[in-house]
Amino acid sequence: MKTLTLNIPDSLDLTNRELVMLVASRLYEQGKLSLGQAAELAGVTKRTFAEVLHQYNVSIFNFPPTDLSSDVENA
């Protein structure tokens, strides 16, 4: 796993936990991390991560609209 050091302005008033959750939720939203991977990055359980996704306006159902069309056709 890589380690990253960031210098963020004090004016953002973010805790380390909030910043990690923000990054993990964004990477999950983009499909770069699975729910489990994002939860591990954030240092929480999958259930906890899933529960706080709404705070970052990220849906737990992270599928592109084309998948829905395919699912409907195959049902």
Residue, then its C-alpha position, 0 to 999 in steps of 0.5 A: m500500500k502506498t503512503l501519501t502525505l498531503n498539506i491541506p489548508d487549515s481553512l478546510d477544517l477537515t480531520n484526518r478521518e474526514l479526509v480519508m473518508l472523502v477520498a475513499s468515497r470518491l474512489y468508490e464512486q468512480g469504481k476504482l475501489s470496491l466497497g470492501q477496499a474503500a472501507e479498508l482504506a477508510g479504516v472502518t467496516k464495510r457496513t459502517f462505510a456503506e452507512v456513511l456514503h450518503q454523507y458524501n452523496v454517494s450511492i451504495f448502488n454503484f452501477p452504470p445505467t447501461d448495467l440496469s438496461s442489460d439487467v432488465e433485458n436479461a430478467 
